[in-house]
Amino acid sequence: MRTQNTKESYYATFDFENLRFLMLPERAVYIASNRSLFIADPHFGKAAHFRKAGIPIPESLHTEDLTKIQELIKSHNPSDVYFLGDLFHSDINESWLILDEFINLFENVGFHLVKGNHDVLPEYIYSSSKWIIHHEPLVMDKLILSHEPMKTVPEGMFNLCGHIHPGISLRGVGRQYMRLPCFFVSSRQMILPAFGRFTGLAIMKCTIADRAFVITSKKVIPII
């Protein structure tokens, strides 16, 4: 594994057999060999859900996330984008219409959803749009895409997943601590950070077999 420079940002790599995972500071993974972009837990619609409850969360959070996805597609030219669950946080609201219009801007890109626990919209909503829905973990050659981390990964396979919103607590000067999102990697599994920024962090505990790649605004840094 190593860190690479591209333009003004840095990404880290992790290899599993013939697959190379590019861990991007935008909190996504790209695999060039199959031209696939992977994103976990964007939680679109969460801002509108909270505003409905009287909590003033700006919709601009989601707009900025859509802009990030647009830039990722422009930079890496994927044939497919896979969302590893929790695409949409709540019941249908105006954010879904914006999201649906957004994916239609990319005629040559397939958009997939491996459903997570928050993906509870009625089936007719998904089927009336461009989305390709996967109700169970999806096998792609040596990859198994799931929302929740698999407890047991078959030999020779690698699990890409989300759900946890992994993070690491780092000790700074004195007694200061920083909590930062991370990619959390074990021998046959990678848990992606939550793409949506309006989410919490689950602080991970690393064993000798685990690796954490911390994300800053422009870098992915191997820590453990």
C-alpha positions as a Markdown table, in Angstrom:
| # | Residue | x | y | z |
|---|---|---|---|---|
| 1 | Met | 0.0 | 0.0 | 0.0 |
| 2 | Arg | 1.2 | 3.5 | -0.7 |
| 3 | Thr | 0.2 | 7.1 | -1.1 |
| 4 | Gln | 0.1 | 8.8 | -4.5 |
| 5 | Asn | -0.2 | 12.4 | -5.6 |
| 6 | Thr | -2.7 | 13.4 | -8.3 |
| 7 | Lys | -3.1 | 17.1 | -9.0 |
| 8 | Glu | -3.6 | 18.7 | -5.5 |
| 9 | Ser | -4.9 | 15.7 | -3.6 |
| 10 | Tyr | -3.4 | 12.4 | -2.4 |
| 11 | Tyr | -4.9 | 9.0 | -2.4 |
| 12 | Ala | -3.8 | 5.7 | -0.9 |
| 13 | Thr | -3.8 | 2.3 | -2.5 |
| 14 | Phe | -4.5 | -1.2 | -1.2 |
| 15 | Asp | -4.0 | -4.4 | -3.3 |
| 16 | Phe | -5.9 | -7.6 | -3.1 |
| 17 | Glu | -4.6 | -10.2 | -5.6 |
| 18 | Asn | -5.1 | -8.5 | -9.0 |
| 19 | Leu | -7.4 | -5.7 | -7.7 |
| 20 | Arg | -6.0 | -2.2 | -6.8 |
| 21 | Phe | -8.2 | -0.1 | -4.6 |
| 22 | Leu | -7.7 | 3.7 | -4.8 |
| 23 | Met | -8.9 | 5.2 | -1.6 |
| 24 | Leu | -9.8 | 8.8 | -2.4 |
| 25 | Pro | -9.9 | 11.8 | 0.0 |
| 26 | Glu | -13.5 | 12.4 | -1.3 |
| 27 | Arg | -14.4 | 9.3 | 0.8 |
| 28 | Ala | -14.8 | 7.0 | -2.2 |
| 29 | Val | -13.0 | 4.0 | -3.7 |
| 30 | Tyr | -12.1 | 3.6 | -7.4 |
| 31 | Ile | -11.0 | 0.4 | -9.1 |
| 32 | Ala | -9.5 | 1.2 | -12.5 |
| 33 | Ser | -9.5 | -2.4 | -13.8 |
| 34 | Asn | -13.3 | -2.6 | -13.8 |
| 35 | Arg | -13.9 | 1.2 | -14.1 |
| 36 | Ser | -16.0 | 1.2 | -10.9 |
| 37 | Leu | -16.5 | 3.9 | -8.3 |
| 38 | Phe | -17.8 | 2.9 | -4.8 |
| 39 | Ile | -19.5 | 5.2 | -2.3 |
| 40 | Ala | -21.1 | 4.3 | 1.0 |
| 41 | Asp | -23.7 | 5.9 | 3.2 |
| 42 | Pro | -24.3 | 9.3 | 1.5 |
| 43 | His | -27.7 | 9.6 | 3.4 |
| 44 | Phe | -29.2 | 12.0 | 0.9 |
| 45 | Gly | -32.5 | 13.4 | 2.1 |
| 46 | Lys | -31.3 | 13.6 | 5.7 |
| 47 | Ala | -31.3 | 17.4 | 5.7 |
| 48 | Ala | -34.9 | 17.6 | 4.6 |
| 49 | His | -35.8 | 14.9 | 7.1 |
| 50 | Phe | -34.4 | 17.0 | 10.0 |
| 51 | Arg | -35.9 | 20.2 | 8.7 |
| 52 | Lys | -39.3 | 18.5 | 8.8 |
| 53 | Ala | -38.7 | 17.9 | 12.4 |
| 54 | Gly | -37.8 | 21.6 | 13.0 |
| 55 | Ile | -34.0 | 21.2 | 13.0 |
| 56 | Pro | -32.5 | 23.8 | 10.5 |
| 57 | Ile | -30.1 | 21.7 | 8.4 |
| 58 | Pro | -29.1 | 23.4 | 5.1 |
| 59 | Glu | -29.8 | 21.5 | 1.9 |
| 60 | Ser | -26.5 | 22.8 | 0.6 |
| 61 | Leu | -24.8 | 19.9 | 2.4 |
| 62 | His | -26.3 | 17.5 | -0.2 |
| 63 | Thr | -25.7 | 19.8 | -3.1 |
| 64 | Glu | -22.0 | 19.8 | -2.2 |
| 65 | Asp | -22.0 | 16.0 | -2.1 |
| 66 | Leu | -23.6 | 15.8 | -5.5 |
| 67 | Thr | -20.9 | 18.2 | -6.8 |
| 68 | Lys | -18.2 | 15.9 | -5.3 |
| 69 | Ile | -19.8 | 12.9 | -7.1 |
| 70 | Gln | -19.9 | 14.9 | -10.4 |
| 71 | Glu | -16.2 | 15.7 | -10.0 |
| 72 | Leu | -15.3 | 12.1 | -9.2 |
| 73 | Ile | -17.1 | 10.9 | -12.4 |
| 74 | Lys | -15.3 | 13.6 | -14.4 |
| 75 | Ser | -11.9 | 12.7 | -13.0 |
| 76 | His | -12.1 | 8.9 | -13.1 |
| 77 | Asn | -14.6 | 8.3 | -15.9 |
| 78 | Pro | -16.3 | 5.2 | -14.3 |
| 79 | Ser | -18.6 | 2.9 | -16.3 |
| 80 | Asp | -20.5 | 2.2 | -13.0 |
| 81 | Val | -21.1 | 3.9 | -9.7 |
| 82 | Tyr | -22.0 | 1.6 | -6.8 |
| 83 | Phe | -23.6 | 2.9 | -3.6 |
| 84 | Leu | -23.1 | 0.5 | -0.7 |
| 85 | Gly | -26.3 | 1.2 | 1.1 |
| 86 | Asp | -28.0 | 4.1 | 2.9 |
| 87 | Leu | -28.3 | 6.1 | -0.3 |
| 88 | Phe | -31.4 | 7.9 | 0.9 |
| 89 | His | -32.0 | 8.5 | 4.6 |
| 90 | Ser | -35.8 | 8.7 | 5.0 |
| 91 | Asp | -39.2 | 8.8 | 3.4 |
| 92 | Ile | -39.3 | 10.4 | 0.0 |
| 93 | Asn | -38.9 | 14.2 | -0.1 |
| 94 | Glu | -37.7 | 16.8 | -2.5 |
| 95 | Ser | -34.1 | 15.6 | -2.2 |
| 96 | Trp | -35.0 | 12.4 | -4.0 |
| 97 | Leu | -36.2 | 14.3 | -7.0 |
| 98 | Ile | -32.9 | 16.3 | -7.1 |
| 99 | Leu | -30.9 | 13.0 | -6.8 |
| 100 | Asp | -32.9 | 11.3 | -9.6 |
| 101 | Glu | -32.4 | 14.3 | -11.9 |
| 102 | Phe | -28.7 | 14.3 | -11.1 |
| 103 | Ile | -28.0 | 10.7 | -12.2 |
| 104 | Asn | -29.8 | 11.3 | -15.5 |
| 105 | Leu | -27.1 | 13.7 | -16.4 |
| 106 | Phe | -24.8 | 10.8 | -17.0 |
| 107 | Glu | -26.1 | 8.7 | -19.8 |
| 108 | Asn | -23.1 | 6.4 | -20.1 |
| 109 | Val | -22.8 | 5.6 | -16.3 |
| 110 | Gly | -24.7 | 2.8 | -14.5 |
| 111 | Phe | -25.9 | 3.7 | -11.0 |
| 112 | His | -26.3 | 0.8 | -8.6 |
| 113 | Leu | -27.7 | 0.6 | -5.1 |
| 114 | Val | -26.9 | -2.3 | -2.8 |
| 115 | Lys | -29.7 | -1.6 | -0.3 |
| 116 | Gly | -29.0 | -0.7 | 3.3 |
| 117 | Asn | -31.2 | -0.4 | 6.4 |
| 118 | His | -32.2 | 3.2 | 5.5 |
| 119 | Asp | -33.2 | 2.4 | 1.9 |
| 120 | Val | -36.9 | 2.1 | 2.6 |
| 121 | Leu | -38.5 | 3.9 | -0.3 |
| 122 | Pro | -41.3 | 1.9 | -2.1 |
| 123 | Glu | -40.1 | -0.3 | -4.9 |
| 124 | Tyr | -42.0 | 1.7 | -7.6 |
| 125 | Ile | -39.9 | 4.7 | -6.7 |
| 126 | Tyr | -36.7 | 2.9 | -7.6 |
| 127 | Ser | -38.1 | 1.1 | -10.6 |
| 128 | Ser | -39.3 | 4.3 | -12.2 |
| 129 | Ser | -35.8 | 5.7 | -12.5 |
| 130 | Lys | -32.3 | 4.8 | -13.7 |
| 131 | Trp | -31.3 | 3.0 | -10.6 |
| 132 | Ile | -30.2 | -0.6 | -10.7 |
| 133 | Ile | -31.2 | -2.1 | -7.3 |
| 134 | His | -29.5 | -5.0 | -5.6 |
| 135 | His | -31.5 | -6.4 | -2.6 |
| 136 | Glu | -28.7 | -8.8 | -1.6 |
| 137 | Pro | -24.9 | -8.6 | -1.5 |
| 138 | Leu | -23.6 | -8.3 | -5.0 |
| 139 | Val | -20.8 | -10.6 | -6.2 |
| 140 | Met | -18.4 | -9.0 | -8.8 |
| 141 | Asp | -15.7 | -11.5 | -9.7 |
| 142 | Lys | -13.6 | -11.5 | -6.4 |
| 143 | Leu | -15.6 | -8.6 | -4.8 |
| 144 | Ile | -18.6 | -9.0 | -2.6 |
| 145 | Leu | -20.5 | -5.7 | -2.2 |
| 146 | Ser | -22.6 | -5.3 | 0.9 |
| 147 | His | -24.0 | -2.6 | 3.1 |
| 148 | Glu | -23.1 | -4.2 | 6.5 |
| 149 | Pro | -19.7 | -5.7 | 7.0 |
| 150 | Met | -19.8 | -9.5 | 6.4 |
| 151 | Lys | -18.8 | -11.4 | 9.5 |
| 152 | Thr | -17.3 | -14.2 | 7.4 |
| 153 | Val | -15.8 | -13.5 | 3.9 |
| 154 | Pro | -15.3 | -16.6 | 1.7 |
| 155 | Glu | -11.7 | -17.5 | 0.9 |
| 156 | Gly | -10.4 | -15.7 | -2.2 |
| 157 | Met | -13.1 | -13.0 | -2.0 |
| 158 | Phe | -12.9 | -9.4 | -0.7 |
| 159 | Asn | -15.8 | -7.5 | 0.9 |
| 160 | Leu | -16.4 | -3.8 | 0.2 |
| 161 | Cys | -19.0 | -2.4 | 2.6 |
| 162 | Gly | -20.1 | 0.6 | 4.7 |
| 163 | His | -22.8 | 1.1 | 7.4 |
| 164 | Ile | -20.3 | 1.6 | 10.3 |
| 165 | His | -19.1 | 5.1 | 9.5 |
| 166 | Pro | -15.6 | 4.2 | 10.6 |
| 167 | Gly | -13.3 | 6.7 | 12.3 |
| 168 | Ile | -10.0 | 6.9 | 14.2 |
| 169 | Ser | -9.2 | 8.9 | 17.3 |
| 170 | Leu | -5.7 | 10.5 | 17.1 |
| 171 | Arg | -3.8 | 12.0 | 20.0 |
| 172 | Gly | -2.5 | 15.5 | 19.3 |
| 173 | Val | -0.3 | 17.9 | 21.4 |
| 174 | Gly | -0.9 | 17.5 | 25.1 |
| 175 | Arg | -4.2 | 15.8 | 25.8 |
| 176 | Gln | -5.9 | 16.9 | 22.6 |
| 177 | Tyr | -7.7 | 14.3 | 20.5 |
| 178 | Met | -8.9 | 14.5 | 16.9 |
| 179 | Arg | -11.6 | 12.2 | 15.5 |
| 180 | Leu | -11.3 | 11.7 | 11.8 |
| 181 | Pro | -13.1 | 9.4 | 9.3 |
| 182 | Cys | -11.1 | 6.5 | 7.8 |
| 183 | Phe | -11.0 | 3.6 | 5.5 |
| 184 | Phe | -10.8 | 0.5 | 7.7 |
| 185 | Val | -9.1 | -2.4 | 6.1 |
| 186 | Ser | -8.5 | -6.0 | 7.2 |
| 187 | Ser | -7.2 | -8.9 | 5.2 |
| 188 | Arg | -10.3 | -9.5 | 3.1 |
| 189 | Gln | -12.6 | -6.5 | 3.9 |
| 190 | Met | -12.6 | -2.7 | 3.5 |
| 191 | Ile | -15.2 | -0.6 | 5.4 |
| 192 | Leu | -15.7 | 2.7 | 3.6 |
| 193 | Pro | -16.2 | 6.0 | 5.4 |
| 194 | Ala | -19.6 | 7.6 | 5.2 |
| 195 | Phe | -19.7 | 9.8 | 2.1 |
| 196 | Gly | -22.3 | 12.1 | 3.7 |
| 197 | Arg | -20.8 | 14.5 | 6.1 |
| 198 | Phe | -23.9 | 14.9 | 8.2 |
| 199 | Thr | -23.2 | 11.6 | 9.9 |
| 200 | Gly | -21.5 | 10.4 | 13.1 |
| 201 | Leu | -18.3 | 8.4 | 13.5 |
| 202 | Ala | -17.7 | 4.9 | 15.0 |
| 203 | Ile | -14.3 | 4.9 | 16.5 |
| 204 | Met | -12.6 | 1.7 | 15.4 |
| 205 | Lys | -10.2 | -0.5 | 17.4 |
| 206 | Cys | -7.4 | -1.9 | 15.4 |
| 207 | Thr | -5.8 | -5.3 | 15.9 |
| 208 | Ile | -2.5 | -6.3 | 14.4 |
| 209 | Ala | -4.3 | -7.5 | 11.3 |
| 210 | Asp | -6.1 | -4.2 | 10.6 |
| 211 | Arg | -5.1 | -1.0 | 8.8 |
| 212 | Ala | -6.6 | 2.4 | 9.1 |
| 213 | Phe | -6.3 | 5.1 | 6.4 |
| 214 | Val | -7.3 | 8.5 | 7.8 |
| 215 | Ile | -8.9 | 11.1 | 5.6 |
| 216 | Thr | -8.2 | 14.8 | 5.8 |
| 217 | Ser | -9.5 | 17.4 | 3.4 |
| 218 | Lys | -7.0 | 16.5 | 0.7 |
| 219 | Lys | -5.2 | 13.4 | 1.8 |
| 220 | Val | -5.6 | 9.8 | 2.7 |
| 221 | Ile | -2.9 | 8.8 | 5.2 |
| 222 | Pro | -2.1 | 5.3 | 6.4 |
| 223 | Ile | -1.9 | 5.4 | 10.2 |
| 224 | Ile | -1.8 | 1.8 | 11.3 |
